[in-house]
């Protein structure tokens, strides 16, 4: 039983670990959209399991955009790295021109 529990925990951690980028730097932030979303780009490899466009999107419907934007701005100004958590099963919301097809961000980790 102990081994089964260990295996389940390992597999669940491995599955959730795949939706984070490695450490990257924020190179561009596009904000101020009327609907409250933010687009941004980073240096380094992009996590893109859904073959979305190579731009990250923060949507108020699935993330705390104000908090995430604060982290992005602080990281960009201090030249610090962040890790980007993405939705591994969907691109950005369809029907919204600037979000549709972009990489859907769910959270940001400051390093």
N, C-alpha and C positions, 0 to 999 in steps of 0.2 A: 504494500500500500504506500509506503514511504517513497519508493522508487517511482510509482505511478504519479504521485503528487509532484515530485521533482520534475518529471518529464512534462507534465501539464504546464507547470510554471515556466519551464524553459521554453516550450513551444509558444506559449502566449507572449512571453517577453520577446522572442525572436520575431514573431509576426508584427508586434507593435514597433519594434526597432527599425523596421524597414521604411517607415514613413517619415523619418528625419533625415535632413541633409547632413552632410559633414559640416565642419566649421567653415563659414563663408563671411565675406565682408559685404556690406550693403553699398552698392555703387550708384543706384538711382531710386528715387522715391517720387511717385506721382500721386498727389493727394488733392483734395478740394472738390471732389465730385459731389454733386447735389444729393445723391443717394447714400453718401457716407462711406463708400468703398475706397480702397487704396491699392495701387499697383506698385510693384517694386521689382528691381533686378539685383542680383548678387554676383560676386566673383565666384570662380570655382565651378565645380560640377553641380548640375541641377538635378534634383530628385523629380522624376517625371514618369511614374509608372503608367500613366494613362495616355501618354503621347499628346499631352496638351501643348499649347504654345509656350515658349520659353520666357514667360513673365509670370511672377507670383501675384496672386490676388487675395486681398482681405475683404471679406463680405460681412457686413453687419448681421446677416442672417445666420452665420455660423462661427463667428469669432468676435472677440472684444477688440474692435478696430482701434479705438482710442488708446488702449493700453499697448497693443501691438505696435501702433505708430510711434508711440513714445519710445519703446525699445529700439525700433528701427532708427529713429532720429538720433538717439543717444549713441548707438553703435556706429552710425555713419560719422557723426561729429568726432568721436573719440578714436576712430579707426580700429574699433574692436570687432571681434567676430561674434556671430550668432549662429544658431542652428534653426532651420525652418522645419516645422511639422506640417505635413500636408495630408490631405484626404487621399488615401491610396486607391480609392475606387471611383472618384469623379473629378472632372474638370470643373471650372467655375460655372456659375449659374447661367443657363441658357436663357435667352430672352432679354438679357442686359448686355448691350453692345460691348462695353469695356470689360466685362467679366467672362463672357461666353468663351469657352475654350482655353482660358488661362489656368495655371496651376492653382488649385484651391488650397489656401493656407488655413490651418486650424489653430496654430499656436506658434510662438517664437520663444526660443530659449537664449537668454543672454549668457555669454561666456566670460 
